[in-house]
């Protein structure tokens, strides 16, 4: 998210679809790190990454080793695990509300 928003090179800009994706990645990453709405973020992240894999990577070949799609597939697998398992008992959501909201 930080790279798409230009925060790594000092030129912050939220332009177009990539800016929207950058904001979603940054907010989602912070939410997962804090343990807040983890299942929802994991579901939306999976959908986002499936779209990115099919539109960007699959045009360069079917296999992930050919199209450099290993990292998106790894993140999809991690998001599926987070969606199934949830945030855990030390998450901000469980500490504040005593249950998961999503």
N, C-alpha and C positions, 0 to 999 in steps of 0.2 A: 503494500500500500504506500509506503513512504517513497519508494522510487517512482511510482506512477504519478504521485502528487508533486514531484520535484523537490521534496524536502531533503534529499541526500545531496543534491548539488546546489542548494540555496536559492532555487527559483520556484517558489510555491505557486502552483496554478491548478485549478480544477476546471479542465476544459473537456467538454464533450463526454463521450461514453467512457473513455479511459479514465477521466477524472472521477466519474461516478463509480467505476470499478475500484479505483484507488481508495475512495472514501469508504466503500463497503468493506474492502480488505482491511483497512486500518481499524475501523470501528469493530469489525468482526474479530480481528485478532486481539484487540484489547478486551472485548467481551469474553472470549474464550480464556484468555490469560487470567481474568478476574473470576471466571466461573459464573458468569451471568448470562442467562439465556443460551446456554451451551448447545442444547439440542437444536434450537431454532437456527443459530449461526451455523452449525454443522450441516443442517439441511440446505440452507441457502448457499453455503460455500460449496457443497457438492454439486448443486445445480449450476452454479457459476463456473466451476472447474470443468464440468462435463461440456458446457458450452464452449469454453476456451479450448479444450482438447479437440473437440470436433471441428471448430472453425479455424484454429491456428495450426494445430499439430498434424491432424490427419491428412491435410493436403500434401504433406511431405512424405507420405508412406503410411502403411497400415500398422506396422510394428513400432512400439515405443522406442526401440533402440535406433530405428531409422529416422523417426520424426522428432527426436529429442523430447518425447513426452513422458519420460520417466517421473519427473518431479510432479507434474499435475496428477498422475495416477497414484503416486505415493500420498499426496495430500487428499485425494478422494478417498483412499483407503483409511487414512487417519480420521477424516470427517465421518465416515461411516461408523468407525469404532466409537468416536465421541457421541454420535447420535444414539447408538445402542446403549452405551454405558452411562451417559450423562456426565455431569461435572464432578460428582462425588460429594462426600459429606463436608469437606472443608471449603466448598465454593461460597462465594459471596451471596449467591441466591439462597442457599440452604441456611447460611448464618443469619441472613436478614429476615427471610420469610418462613423458615423452617420446612420448606418444601420447594420442589422445582416448579416454576410457573409454566414452563412449556415442556 
